[in-house]
Amino acid sequence: MATGKVLETGLSVIYDPPNEAPIAEYSLFVVIRFTNWNGTEGVFWPQDLLRHDCDRARILTWGYDSHVTKGYESANKNNVFAHAKNLLANLKRDRPEGRPIIFVAHSLGGILVKEVLRRSNESTQDIVVDIVRSTSAVVFLGTPHRGSSKAADIGQAFRQAASTLLRVDSNAAILRALGADSPELELGRESFIVLWRKYKFSVKTFQESKPMAGVNVSILNELVVSKESSSLDDPEENAETIEADHRMMCKFYGAEDPSYIQVSGELKGFVNSILRKYQSRRREAEVDMLGHAGNCYAAPESSYSSIGILLVYIPQLIKAVEYYGDGVSTIDSMKVYENVFIDSQMLLMTSLDMFEKCCRRLVRNLPDTQVHRLIDFHKGWSDPQLQAQLHQQLGEDSAKFIVTIKQTKKRIELLQRKLKLRADFEESFNTWSRVGSEFNLHKYTEVIDQIHQGVQRICTFMPEEVDPIVIQGHQSFPRDLNYWLDIQTHTYRLFNAISSIWPRDCAYHTHHAKLRLNIPTEDREEQEAPKVNVSFAMDKRVSLTQHYPRGWRDVKVIFSQAPRVNIFKKEVRFSPTSITIDPLQAPNKCASERKIENICTMLEENHQIKCLGLLHSEGWHYHIHDPTNYARNLTPLGDILSSHNITTRQRRTLALTLASGVLQLYDTPWLRDNWTLYDIYIDSSQGVDYLYVLRMFDECSLQQHLPGRRPSALDCVRNRTLFALGVALLELTYGAPLSAQKTEEDLNDALTPHRIVWRLTKKIEHDELPQFARAVFKCIHPDAEGFEFSLANQGFRRRFFQEVVLPLKNDYDELPRIRC
């Protein structure tokens, strides 16, 4: 029942459903109000109207009007962010854990809600984290989320809304005390998008459509909060307008008010969604109980239904393992386990990819809409007609298939218990408890290996049309992970070796060298020595019209550890731990000990032998093999982008090659950190199958690549090399340089490129395949490894490989091969 009284400030319970309403324990409205919400007829709609339309939900309001207009001192003690802290404490104290929450907020109340969710997510107390985890929906009414063409930043948009609500003439002291200049404004805006994606709650935006005359908001007769400012700029927020100004958009005269019908319709939809999820969980629990009771008729249906359960559970396990990995990365004594968690996460991702492909093959003859429902929404697996079709399709293997599915499901549930996950596979632990005293890594990895083996066995029951190469490719590719994680060390040393023996005063050659970017392949033998492809320019000079050398000597550079020499002085040497190939055992071994003393001399000689000699650098030998002279016509990839239509196949090839190139060349003089497509070259005679980086080894060029001060405009970029890769992938997708994508909303200042990138990163989600779009997002917004965003950190490098290179390779592998 309602309390009958609404407090001016703080939390008020205005409606409690009767005990017999089953949903009463599963939904909660928290209505955030700044001013008196009484409408023109004295209607307080959360109490007078909403309780009748949503009678199975508990309704609370939080008032934060306080004494903000009575002076600077009181305002300073009760700004928006202080209220957020108080509301969080109230919800922690008065709300049962696990109860879904729907927030409704007008104007600055939306900023308060975003701050509550941010603080909840960052808390180390699980009961506080449960608030953001249980958030089901957020409804914004005229909330200023960001700046606009009229209000340069979010702080200015905040001031405009506050001036209107307070009915003051933008008093600077009061507005500053409210939090208008607080850095938490921008922090809340950025974190909300991340939390929205992470916890997958619903968001609805209502915008004002009428201006307010007589209010000191820049220019009279303008919207207090513009549509640009009140929008999160995301299609999932489903924004629409209310026929009212900023003050009246939250005040309704009755149930027939068109504006109330709009708002209440959305709220009823959210409550019904919560009810459907609750009923679905109850049905699933009943089915499981029937299965455990040994009902012979229900057993096969339950078993086939487990396919959909596995499609849900494996991604949840991946998220949980990532959660553990994030935890150990912040604890010095646990960092030794960090890479193991990353490897486990990758193995689960490989298992999921294999399992999804097998499931798609299993239902390949069904209509596309049904396949989409089964695979992407995990629904419909219990349909009796589908059960019969699957049983007939699998034939004699159906019983073995069912047993394997059951075993894999049991192992997943075992890992669920070991990770202490809740019944819905959500984490019930916080950052500190998840790596407690009983930590035993072996028991986790053992179960994950068993899950992967189970998925492999499941795939063996698929029809013969399943392409074994695709499945094996995903299994074998991680074998080469360490090779690709450590290849950069060799490209860096190779550059130093070439630079040290290419004389600066030589007038015979142009001193150009180019290195080919290679992509990860599965045809490399396990004990094969690492190698790269390099070319040295043969031209005596380059004409003004030619720009780049045409004559090149292509060679293969094969790496091998130099034989150890016994010396009296002890010396510490650092070398890649993962690439330790014995040169006498490697398939492409080279035992030559002839040292190259001068690159120019080597180029002048007409060698007919297989190995021209070796370069030595930091305990490693770099053998120059298989010299072949070619004429090359080099063109920057940026020119190709603007003058050619790039096909899907070419775009996928270029994307994977560029990402692999970053892995090979980051933090080396071969590739500057803020590189562009004009730093990458193709040979017009080879097409886009091979990409090159080009360097000139003279004193002037080498000085240009010395470390220097970074431009301040790029301080907001987490990793400049990955950001440049993300920009390159966006330019490949839309077939034009970033500057050509500029709109009026991007303004014209130092941050314009970043606005373009952010907008296109959102747009690509609808224009590209999900894993390609996700790879672009991870380039622009990579996750930290501990507190680092550096590829020099092995954990961060593994994340990049896992979240960018591997998805791009999957896209590349799925392309049909062209047969000659």
PEHU-V239289 format. One record per residue. N is the residue number from 1. RES is the residue in one small letter. PHI is phi in radians with two decimals (NA if undefined). OMEGA is omega in radians with two decimals (999 if undefined). NEAR is the number of other C-alpha atoms within 10 Angstrom. Layout:
n res phi omega near
N RES PHI OMEGA NEAR
N RES PHI OMEGA NEAR
This chain:
n res phi omega near
1 m NA 3.12 14
2 a -1.38 3.11 17
3 t -1.32 -3.14 11
4 g 1.56 -3.12 11
5 k -2.42 3.11 10
6 v -1.88 -3.14 18
7 l -1.22 -3.13 13
8 e -1.10 3.14 17
9 t -2.28 3.09 17
10 g 1.43 -3.01 17
11 l -1.59 3.08 21
12 s -2.23 3.04 20
13 v -1.57 -3.06 20
14 i -1.80 3.06 20
15 y -2.76 3.02 24
16 d -2.10 3.13 18
17 p -1.14 3.05 19
18 p -1.12 -3.05 13
19 n -1.05 -3.06 11
20 e -1.37 3.11 8
21 a -1.36 -2.98 11
22 p -1.15 -3.09 13
23 i -1.44 -3.06 20
24 a -1.02 -3.11 17
25 e -1.56 -3.01 16
26 y -2.23 3.08 18
27 s -2.58 -3.07 23
28 l -2.61 3.02 23
29 f -1.66 2.96 24
30 v -2.13 -3.09 22
31 v -1.68 -3.10 21
32 i -1.63 -3.10 25
33 r -2.19 3.11 22
34 f -1.71 -3.12 20
35 t -2.06 3.09 17
36 n -1.09 -3.09 12
37 w -1.60 3.11 19
38 n -1.04 -3.13 17
39 g -1.43 -3.07 16
40 t -1.18 3.12 12
41 e -1.82 -3.11 10
42 g 1.26 -3.09 13
43 v -1.59 3.00 17
44 f -1.77 -2.85 20
45 w -1.09 3.09 20
46 p -1.05 -3.11 22
47 q -1.61 -3.00 20
48 d -1.54 -3.06 17
49 l -2.05 -2.99 18
50 l -1.12 -3.12 21
51 r -1.08 3.12 20
52 h -1.45 -3.12 13
53 d -1.44 3.14 15
54 c -2.24 -2.97 21
55 d -1.38 3.10 20
56 r -1.88 3.11 25
57 a -2.19 3.06 28
58 r -1.41 -3.05 24
59 i -2.07 3.09 25
60 l -2.20 2.98 22
61 t -2.18 3.09 25
62 w -2.17 3.14 23
63 g -1.66 3.13 22
64 y -2.36 3.08 25
65 d -1.18 3.13 21
66 s 0.74 -3.07 17
67 h -2.07 -2.97 14
68 v -1.17 -3.10 20
69 t -1.59 -3.05 15
70 k -1.70 3.06 10
71 g 2.46 -3.06 12
72 y -1.13 -3.01 18
73 e -1.12 -3.11 13
74 s -1.17 3.12 16
75 a -1.12 -3.11 22
76 n -1.10 -3.13 18
77 k -1.48 -3.03 15
78 n -2.36 3.09 20
79 n -1.34 -3.03 22
80 v -1.01 -3.05 24
81 f -1.33 3.02 21
82 a -1.17 3.09 16
83 h -1.11 3.13 24
84 a -1.05 3.11 23
85 k -1.09 -3.14 15
86 n -1.18 3.12 16
87 l -1.09 3.12 21
88 l -1.05 3.13 18
89 a -1.14 3.13 13
90 n -1.14 3.14 14
91 l -1.14 3.10 16
92 k -1.06 -3.05 18
93 r -1.41 -2.94 12
94 d -1.84 -3.03 9
95 r -1.85 3.05 14
96 p -1.11 -3.09 14
97 e -1.14 3.11 16
98 g 1.61 -3.11 15
99 r -1.34 3.12 17
100 p -1.06 -3.10 23
101 i -2.13 2.97 26
102 i -2.09 3.12 24
103 f -1.63 3.02 22
104 v -2.16 -3.01 22
105 a -2.44 3.09 26
106 h -1.84 3.00 26
107 s 0.96 -3.10 28
108 l -1.16 3.07 24
109 g -1.06 3.09 27
110 g -1.14 3.07 23
111 i -1.14 3.09 24
112 l -1.06 3.14 25
113 v -1.10 3.14 29
114 k -1.07 3.12 25
115 e -1.22 3.08 26
116 v -1.05 -3.12 23
117 l -1.15 3.13 24
118 r -1.12 -3.13 23
119 r -1.14 3.11 19
120 s -1.10 -3.12 22
121 n -1.11 -3.07 19
122 e -1.55 -3.11 13
123 s -1.24 3.04 15
124 t -1.65 3.11 15
125 q -1.70 -3.06 16
126 d -1.09 -3.13 18
127 i -1.17 3.08 21
128 v -1.38 3.10 22
129 v -1.06 -3.12 22
130 d -1.08 -3.14 21
131 i -1.15 3.11 25
132 v -1.24 -3.14 23
133 r -1.16 -3.10 24
134 s -1.66 3.12 17
135 t -1.15 -3.11 22
136 s -1.69 -3.12 23
137 a -2.78 3.04 22
138 v -2.31 3.12 24
139 v -1.98 3.14 23
140 f -1.83 3.06 27
141 l -2.05 3.07 24
142 g 1.12 3.13 32
143 t -1.52 3.07 29
144 p -1.37 -3.10 33
145 h -1.58 -3.01 30
146 r -2.75 3.09 25
147 g -1.30 3.13 19
148 s -2.63 3.12 20
149 s -1.13 3.12 13
150 k -1.59 3.11 15
151 a -2.05 -2.93 19
152 a -1.02 -3.13 12
153 d -2.44 -3.10 15
154 i -1.17 3.10 20
155 g -1.08 3.12 22
156 q -1.19 3.09 18
157 a -1.11 3.08 25
158 f -1.06 -3.11 28
159 r -1.06 -3.12 26
160 q -1.09 -3.14 24
161 a -1.16 -3.13 23
162 a -1.14 3.14 23
163 s -1.06 -3.13 20
164 t -1.24 -3.09 19
165 l -1.20 -3.10 16
166 l -1.45 -3.09 17
167 r 1.03 3.07 12
168 v -2.09 -3.06 15
169 d -1.54 3.09 13
170 s 0.88 3.10 19
171 n -0.98 -2.99 14
172 a -1.09 -3.09 14
173 a -1.14 -3.12 14
174 i -1.14 -3.11 25
175 l -1.15 3.11 25
176 r -1.15 3.12 18
177 a -1.17 3.10 21
178 l -1.12 -3.14 24
179 g 2.04 -3.07 21
180 a -1.11 -3.13 23
181 d -1.79 -3.06 16
182 s -1.31 3.05 13
183 p -1.14 3.14 10
184 e -1.20 3.07 15
185 l -1.04 -3.13 22
186 e -1.18 3.14 15
187 l -1.11 3.13 13
188 g -1.14 3.13 20
189 r -1.12 -3.11 19
190 e -1.19 -3.06 15
191 s -1.24 -3.09 15
192 f -1.08 3.13 19
193 i -1.07 3.14 13
194 v -1.11 -3.14 12
195 l -1.15 3.10 17
196 w -1.00 3.13 17
197 r -1.20 -3.05 10
198 k -1.21 -3.03 11
199 y -1.73 2.99 13
200 k 1.01 3.02 13
201 f -1.44 -3.13 17
202 s -1.48 3.10 17
203 v -2.32 3.09 19
204 k -2.25 -3.12 20
205 t -2.05 2.99 21
206 f -1.95 -3.09 25
207 q -2.07 3.09 28
208 e -1.26 -3.13 25
209 s -2.11 -3.11 20
210 k -2.04 3.10 18
211 p -1.36 3.08 17
212 m -2.01 3.10 17
213 a -1.50 3.07 14
214 g 1.45 3.12 9
215 v -1.97 -3.08 19
216 n -1.35 3.09 17
217 v -2.13 3.12 21
218 s 1.06 -3.12 12
219 i -2.11 -3.14 12
220 l -1.10 3.08 13
221 n 1.08 3.00 14
222 e -2.08 3.07 17
223 l -1.11 3.11 21
224 v -1.13 3.04 34
225 v -2.02 -3.07 31
226 s -1.11 3.12 24
227 k -1.09 3.10 21
228 e -1.14 -3.10 18
229 s -1.29 -3.09 25
230 s -1.51 3.14 25
231 s -1.82 3.04 24
232 l -1.48 3.12 22
233 d 1.03 3.10 16
234 d -2.43 -3.07 13
235 p -1.09 -3.10 11
236 e -1.32 3.12 11
237 e -1.35 3.02 17
238 n 0.95 -3.06 14
239 a -1.29 3.01 18
240 e -2.61 -3.05 14
241 t -1.75 3.02 17
242 i -1.99 -3.10 21
243 e -1.32 3.14 13
244 a -2.88 3.07 17
245 d -1.51 -2.99 20
246 h -1.12 -3.11 26
247 r -1.31 -2.99 18
248 m -1.58 -3.08 17
249 m -1.19 3.13 24
250 c -1.93 -3.12 27
251 k -2.12 -3.05 21
252 f -2.20 -3.07 23
253 y -1.48 -3.14 18
254 g 3.05 -3.09 19
255 a -1.15 3.14 17
256 e -1.53 3.13 9
257 d -1.07 -3.12 11
258 p -0.97 3.13 14
259 s -1.17 3.10 22
260 y -1.15 3.11 21
261 i -1.04 3.09 14
262 q -1.06 -3.06 14
263 v -1.17 -3.09 19
264 s -1.13 3.10 19
265 g -1.06 3.10 13
266 e -1.16 -3.10 15
267 l -1.14 3.09 23
268 k -1.11 3.09 16
269 g -1.10 3.12 12
270 f -1.16 3.12 20
271 v -1.11 3.13 24
272 n -1.11 3.09 16
273 s -1.11 3.09 13
274 i -1.09 -3.13 19
275 l -1.10 -3.14 17
276 r -1.12 3.12 12
277 k -1.10 3.13 11
278 y -1.10 -3.14 14
279 q -1.16 3.11 13
280 s -1.11 3.11 12
281 r -1.11 3.13 13
282 r -1.16 3.13 12
283 r -1.12 3.12 12
284 e -1.09 3.11 12
285 a -1.12 3.11 12
286 e -1.14 3.11 12
287 v -1.09 3.11 17
288 d -1.07 3.13 14
289 m -1.12 3.10 12
290 l -1.10 3.14 16
291 g -1.11 -3.14 18
292 h -1.18 3.13 12
293 a -1.32 3.05 11
294 g 1.51 3.10 10
295 n -1.12 -3.01 11
296 c -1.18 -3.13 10
297 y -1.31 -3.09 10
298 a -1.36 -3.03 15
299 a -1.04 -3.12 18
300 p -1.12 3.12 19
301 e -1.10 3.13 20
302 s -1.08 -3.11 21
303 s -1.16 3.11 23
304 y -1.15 3.09 23
305 s -1.11 3.13 20
306 s -1.13 3.07 20
307 i -1.04 3.11 24
308 g -1.12 3.12 20
309 i -1.14 3.11 15
310 l -1.12 3.12 20
311 l -1.11 3.10 21
312 v -1.53 -3.00 18
313 y -1.24 -3.06 20
314 i -1.08 3.05 20
315 p -1.04 3.10 16
316 q -1.14 3.09 18
317 l -1.12 3.12 24
318 i -1.03 3.12 20
319 k -1.11 -3.12 17
320 a -1.17 3.12 20
321 v -1.12 3.07 21
322 e -1.09 3.13 17
323 y -1.09 3.07 17
324 y -1.09 -3.13 23
325 g -1.04 3.08 26
326 d -1.09 -3.13 20
327 g -1.16 -3.10 20
328 v -1.21 -3.12 22
329 s -1.20 -3.12 21
330 t -1.74 -3.11 16
331 i -2.07 -3.04 15
332 d -0.97 -3.07 9
333 s -1.25 -3.07 9
334 m -1.92 -3.04 14
335 k -1.08 3.12 17
336 v -1.08 -3.11 12
337 y -1.60 -2.98 14
338 e -1.04 -3.10 22
339 n -1.15 3.11 18
340 v -1.14 3.09 16
341 f -1.13 3.12 23
342 i -1.11 3.11 22
343 d -1.11 3.11 18
344 s -1.12 3.11 20
345 q -1.11 3.13 23
346 m -1.13 3.13 22
347 l -1.14 3.09 21
348 l -1.16 3.10 22
349 m -1.12 3.08 19
350 t -1.11 3.11 21
351 s -1.07 3.13 24
352 l -1.08 -3.12 21
353 d -1.11 3.10 17
354 m -1.07 -3.07 23
355 f -1.14 3.11 23
356 e -1.09 3.13 18
357 k -1.11 3.12 17
358 c -1.15 3.12 23
359 c -1.13 3.10 20
360 r -1.10 3.10 17
361 r -1.15 -3.11 17
362 l -1.13 -3.09 21
363 v -1.95 -3.01 18
364 r -1.11 -3.08 11
365 n -1.56 -3.13 9
366 l -1.48 3.07 12
367 p -1.05 -3.09 9
368 d -1.01 -3.12 11
369 t -1.10 3.13 8
370 q -1.23 3.09 14
371 v -1.06 3.13 20
372 h -1.07 -3.14 14
373 r -1.18 -3.10 13
374 l -1.24 -2.99 19
375 i -1.51 -3.03 20
376 d -1.50 -3.14 13
377 f -1.89 3.04 13
378 h 1.02 -3.09 17
379 k -2.11 3.05 18
380 g 1.73 -3.10 16
381 w -1.24 -3.14 22
382 s -1.57 -3.14 17
383 d -1.11 -3.07 12
384 p -1.01 -3.14 12
385 q -1.11 3.09 9
386 l -1.13 3.12 16
387 q -0.99 -3.12 19
388 a -1.13 3.13 12
389 q -1.12 3.13 13
390 l -1.13 3.14 16
391 h -1.08 3.13 17
392 q -1.19 -3.11 12
393 q -1.17 -3.12 15
394 l -1.39 3.05 16
395 g 1.06 -3.08 12
396 e -1.13 -3.12 11
397 d -1.45 -3.03 14
398 s -1.08 -3.13 17
399 a -1.14 3.11 14
400 k -1.12 3.12 14
401 f -1.06 -3.13 22
402 i -1.11 3.13 21
403 v -1.07 -3.13 13
404 t -1.15 3.08 19
405 i -1.05 3.14 21
406 k -1.08 -3.13 19
407 q -1.09 3.13 15
408 t -1.13 3.11 23
409 k -1.10 3.12 21
410 k -1.13 3.13 13
411 r -1.19 3.07 16
412 i -1.13 3.11 20
413 e -1.16 3.06 17
414 l -1.12 3.11 14
415 l -1.15 3.07 20
416 q -1.02 -3.14 22
417 r -1.23 -3.14 13
418 k -1.15 3.10 14
419 l -1.49 3.10 21
420 k 1.03 3.10 16
421 l -1.51 3.09 18
422 r -1.28 -3.11 12
423 a -1.07 3.12 11
424 d -1.57 3.10 11
425 f 1.19 3.01 20
426 e -1.49 -3.12 15
427 e -1.25 3.09 22
428 s -1.87 -3.07 16
429 f -2.11 3.08 20
430 n -1.85 -3.03 18
431 t -0.98 -3.03 19
432 w -1.60 -3.07 14
433 s -1.35 -3.06 13
434 r -1.26 3.08 19
435 v -2.22 -3.01 19
436 g -1.41 -3.00 9
437 s -1.20 -3.11 7
438 e -1.58 -3.06 7
439 f -1.09 3.10 13
440 n -2.45 -3.00 11
441 l -1.17 -3.04 12
442 h -1.05 -3.09 10
443 k -1.18 3.08 11
444 y -1.29 -3.07 18
445 t -1.12 3.12 18
446 e -1.13 3.12 13
447 v -1.18 3.12 17
448 i -1.10 3.07 21
449 d -1.08 3.13 15
450 q -1.16 3.08 15
451 i -1.09 3.13 23
452 h -1.09 3.12 22
453 q -1.12 3.09 14
454 g -1.09 3.10 20
455 v -1.11 3.09 22
456 q -1.06 3.12 19
457 r -1.15 3.10 16
458 i -1.00 -3.10 21
459 c -1.17 3.13 22
460 t -1.23 3.14 14
461 f -1.55 -3.11 19
462 m -1.24 3.09 17
463 p -1.00 -3.05 13
464 e -1.09 -3.10 9
465 e -1.20 3.11 8
466 v -1.07 -3.13 17
467 d -1.34 -3.09 12
468 p -1.14 -3.12 11
469 i -1.14 -3.13 10
470 v -1.10 -3.11 14
471 i -1.17 -3.13 19
472 q -1.12 3.14 13
473 g -1.05 -3.14 17
474 h -1.22 3.12 21
475 q -1.35 -2.99 16
476 s -1.47 -3.04 13
477 f -1.07 3.12 16
478 p -1.05 3.08 18
479 r -1.01 -3.10 11
480 d -1.59 -3.03 16
481 l -1.01 -3.09 16
482 n -1.09 3.09 14
483 y -1.03 -3.09 19
484 w -1.35 3.09 20
485 l -1.24 -3.03 22
486 d -1.88 -3.05 20
487 i -1.11 -3.10 19
488 q -1.06 3.13 21
489 t -0.99 -3.10 17
490 h -1.35 3.11 24
491 t -1.14 3.10 20
492 y -1.16 -3.14 18
493 r -1.17 3.13 19
494 l -1.08 3.10 22
495 f -1.04 3.14 18
496 n -1.09 -3.14 17
497 a -1.15 3.12 18
498 i -1.12 -3.10 19
499 s -1.08 -3.04 18
500 s -1.29 -3.09 16
501 i -2.09 3.03 14
502 w -1.88 -3.00 17
503 p -1.06 -3.12 17
504 r -1.24 -3.04 13
505 d -1.61 -3.13 8
506 c -1.29 3.14 11
507 a -1.95 -3.05 11
508 y -1.49 -3.04 14
509 h -2.32 -3.11 18
510 t -1.40 3.13 20
511 h 1.09 3.03 24
512 h -1.70 2.99 18
513 a -2.42 3.09 23
514 k -2.27 -3.13 20
515 l -2.07 -3.10 22
516 r -1.47 3.08 19
517 l -1.47 -3.13 23
518 n -1.77 3.10 20
519 i -1.90 3.13 19
520 p -1.10 3.10 17
521 t -2.31 3.13 11
522 e -1.67 -3.07 14
523 d -1.55 3.13 9
524 r -1.37 3.14 11
525 e -1.21 -3.01 11
526 e -1.08 -3.10 13
527 q -1.75 -3.14 15
528 e -1.23 -3.13 16
529 a -1.20 3.11 23
530 p -1.10 3.12 20
531 k -2.69 3.02 19
532 v -2.37 3.12 19
533 n -1.87 -3.12 17
534 v -2.24 3.06 21
535 s -2.27 3.10 23
536 f -1.97 -3.13 25
537 a -1.21 3.13 26
538 m -1.75 -3.06 23
539 d -1.10 3.06 16
540 k -1.31 3.12 13
541 r -2.76 3.13 16
542 v -2.07 -3.12 13
543 s -1.32 -3.13 9
544 l -1.14 -3.14 7
545 t -1.50 -3.08 6
546 q -1.46 3.11 11
547 h 1.25 -3.06 11
548 y -2.18 3.11 19
549 p -1.06 3.10 23
550 r -1.86 -3.13 15
551 g -1.57 -3.05 17
552 w -2.37 2.96 22
553 r -1.90 3.13 18
554 d -1.47 3.11 21
555 v -2.45 2.97 22
556 k -1.81 3.11 18
557 v -1.88 -3.10 22
558 i -1.85 -3.07 22
559 f -1.65 2.98 26
560 s -2.70 3.12 25
561 q -1.24 3.12 19
562 a -1.21 3.08 16
563 p -1.02 -3.14 11
564 r -1.31 3.14 7
565 v -1.93 3.13 6
566 n -1.26 3.11 7
567 i -2.27 -3.08 7
568 f -1.34 -3.09 6
569 k -1.46 3.09 6
570 k -1.25 -3.07 7
571 e -2.45 3.11 7
572 v -1.62 3.13 5
573 r -2.14 3.13 7
574 f -1.94 3.10 8
575 s -2.57 -3.12 14
576 p -1.05 -3.09 14
577 t -1.36 -3.01 9
578 s -1.56 -3.11 14
579 i -1.83 -3.11 20
580 t -2.18 -3.07 14
581 i -1.65 3.03 17
582 d -1.29 -3.06 15
583 p -1.06 -3.13 21
584 l -1.49 -3.14 11
585 q -1.88 -3.09 12
586 a -1.18 -3.13 16
587 p -1.02 -3.13 12
588 n -1.78 -3.05 15
589 k -1.13 3.05 17
590 c -2.51 -3.09 23
591 a -1.81 -3.12 11
592 s -1.10 3.11 13
593 e -2.05 3.13 13
594 r -1.30 -3.12 12
595 k -1.57 3.07 14
596 i -1.56 -3.10 17
597 e -1.70 -3.05 16
598 n -2.63 -3.12 14
599 i -1.11 -3.11 18
600 c -1.07 3.11 20
601 t -1.10 3.11 11
602 m -1.06 -3.11 13
603 l -1.22 -3.13 18
604 e -1.31 -3.12 11
605 e -1.34 3.14 9
606 n -1.77 -3.04 8
607 h -1.42 3.03 13
608 q -1.97 -3.11 10
609 i -1.61 -3.06 10
610 k -1.24 -3.11 13
611 c -1.98 3.14 21
612 l -1.38 -3.09 20
613 g 2.37 -3.07 20
614 l -2.33 2.97 23
615 l -1.87 -3.09 25
616 h -1.99 3.10 20
617 s -2.70 2.99 19
618 e 0.88 3.06 15
619 g 1.45 3.13 13
620 w -2.21 3.05 18
621 h -1.85 3.11 26
622 y -2.07 -3.04 26
623 h -1.45 3.14 27
624 i -1.63 -2.98 23
625 h -2.10 2.93 19
626 d 0.86 3.14 16
627 p -1.19 3.10 22
628 t -2.48 -3.14 13
629 n -1.59 3.14 14
630 y -2.43 2.96 14
631 a -1.72 -3.10 14
632 r -2.11 3.06 18
633 n -2.05 -3.02 16
634 l -1.43 3.11 20
635 t -2.42 3.08 18
636 p -1.06 -3.13 20
637 l -1.08 3.10 21
638 g -1.08 3.10 21
639 d -1.23 3.12 14
640 i -1.14 -3.12 19
641 l -1.04 -3.06 18
642 s -1.49 -3.05 14
643 s -2.10 -3.11 10
644 h -2.34 2.99 9
645 n -1.55 -3.08 11
646 i -1.59 -3.13 18
647 t -1.34 3.11 11
648 t -1.05 3.12 13
649 r -1.04 3.14 15
650 q -1.13 -3.13 15
651 r -1.12 3.11 18
652 r -1.14 3.12 23
653 t -1.14 -3.14 21
654 l -1.11 -3.10 24
655 a -1.07 3.14 27
656 l -1.14 -3.13 23
657 t -1.14 3.13 25
658 l -1.14 3.13 22
659 a -1.11 3.09 27
660 s -1.15 3.10 22
661 g -1.10 3.07 23
662 v -1.07 3.13 22
663 l -1.12 -3.12 24
664 q -1.43 -2.89 25
665 l -2.17 -3.13 23
666 y -1.02 3.10 21
667 d 0.93 3.02 19
668 t -2.13 3.11 19
669 p -1.18 3.10 18
670 w -1.13 -3.02 21
671 l -2.44 3.10 21
672 r -1.26 -3.01 19
673 d -1.21 3.10 20
674 n -1.78 -3.08 15
675 w -1.23 3.08 17
676 t -2.34 3.11 18
677 l -1.16 3.09 21
678 y -1.45 3.01 14
679 d -1.63 -3.13 18
680 i -1.96 -3.04 21
681 y -2.16 3.00 23
682 i -2.18 3.00 22
683 d -1.69 -3.05 18
684 s -1.05 3.12 14
685 s -1.37 -3.12 10
686 q -1.81 -3.06 11
687 g 1.31 -3.06 10
688 v -1.72 -3.12 18
689 d -1.21 -3.14 13
690 y -2.25 3.09 17
691 l -2.03 -3.10 24
692 y -2.35 2.86 26
693 v -1.89 -3.02 20
694 l -2.07 3.10 22
695 r -2.31 3.05 19
696 m -1.90 -3.04 16
697 f -1.64 2.99 19
698 d -2.20 -3.01 17
699 e -1.08 -3.09 12
700 c -1.13 -3.10 10
701 s -1.17 -3.14 11
702 l -1.16 3.13 13
703 q -1.15 -3.11 9
704 q -1.18 -3.08 11
705 h -1.80 3.03 14
706 l -1.24 3.14 9
707 p -1.01 3.13 10
708 g -2.49 -3.14 7
709 r -1.27 3.14 5
710 r -1.46 3.10 10
711 p -1.07 -3.09 7
712 s -1.14 -3.13 8
713 a -1.12 -3.11 11
714 l -1.77 -3.11 15
715 d -1.09 -3.11 10
716 c -1.43 3.14 10
717 v -1.46 -3.07 16
718 r -1.27 3.08 18
719 n -2.55 -2.99 21
720 r -1.14 -3.13 21
721 t -1.14 3.12 25
722 l -1.23 3.09 29
723 f -1.06 3.11 24
724 a -1.10 3.08 21
725 l -1.13 3.10 24
726 g -1.05 3.09 25
727 v -1.08 3.14 26
728 a -1.08 3.12 23
729 l -1.17 3.07 25
730 l -1.13 3.13 22
731 e -1.14 3.07 22
732 l -1.12 -3.11 25
733 t -1.11 -3.04 20
734 y -1.75 2.97 16
735 g 1.13 -3.12 20
736 a -2.75 3.09 18
737 p -1.12 -3.08 19
738 l -1.01 -3.10 18
739 s -1.07 -3.14 11
740 a -1.35 -3.12 11
741 q -1.65 -3.04 16
742 k -1.19 3.04 17
743 t -2.14 3.14 12
744 e -1.09 -3.13 7
745 e -1.14 -3.11 13
746 d -1.41 3.13 18
747 l 1.01 -3.10 15
748 n -2.63 3.12 12
749 d -2.57 -3.06 8
750 a -1.13 -3.10 11
751 l -1.66 -3.14 13
752 t -0.97 3.12 16
753 p -0.99 -3.12 19
754 h -1.24 3.08 19
755 r -1.14 3.11 17
756 i -1.09 -3.12 20
757 v -1.09 -3.13 22
758 w -1.08 -3.14 15
759 r -1.15 -3.13 17
760 l -1.22 3.10 21
761 t -1.13 3.06 21
762 k -1.29 -3.08 16
763 k -1.17 -3.05 15
764 i -1.18 3.10 19
765 e -1.06 -3.12 16
766 h -1.78 -3.09 11
767 d -1.81 -3.06 12
768 e -2.27 3.05 12
769 l -1.12 -3.04 11
770 p -0.99 -3.06 13
771 q -1.27 3.06 17
772 f -1.21 3.12 23
773 a -1.08 3.12 24
774 r -1.15 3.11 18
775 a -1.10 3.10 23
776 v -1.09 3.14 29
777 f -1.05 -3.11 22
778 k -1.25 3.02 19
779 c -1.28 -3.10 24
780 i -1.35 -3.09 23
781 h -2.22 3.14 18
782 p -1.21 3.06 21
783 d -1.47 -3.12 17
784 a -1.25 2.97 16
785 e -1.83 -2.94 21
786 g 1.24 3.08 19
787 f -2.08 -3.03 10
788 e -1.97 3.00 14
789 f -2.11 -3.05 20
790 s -1.90 3.08 19
791 l -1.20 3.05 21
792 a -1.19 3.06 15
793 n -1.41 -3.04 13
794 q -1.08 3.11 15
795 g -1.10 3.12 24
796 f -1.14 3.12 22
797 r -1.11 3.10 19
798 r -1.11 3.09 22
799 r -1.05 3.14 23
800 f -1.07 3.13 23
801 f -1.08 -3.08 20
802 q -1.25 -2.99 20
803 e -1.66 -3.12 22
804 v -2.14 -3.04 27
805 v -1.12 -3.08 24
806 l -1.10 3.07 24
807 p -1.07 3.11 19
808 l -1.14 3.10 26
809 k -1.21 3.07 23
810 n -1.05 3.07 18
811 d -1.04 -3.13 17
812 y -1.12 -3.10 20
813 d -1.19 -3.10 16
814 e -1.37 3.10 10
815 l -1.23 3.08 12
816 p -1.13 -3.11 8
817 r -1.38 3.10 9
818 i -1.48 -3.13 6
819 r -1.76 -3.14 4
820 c -1.41 999 3
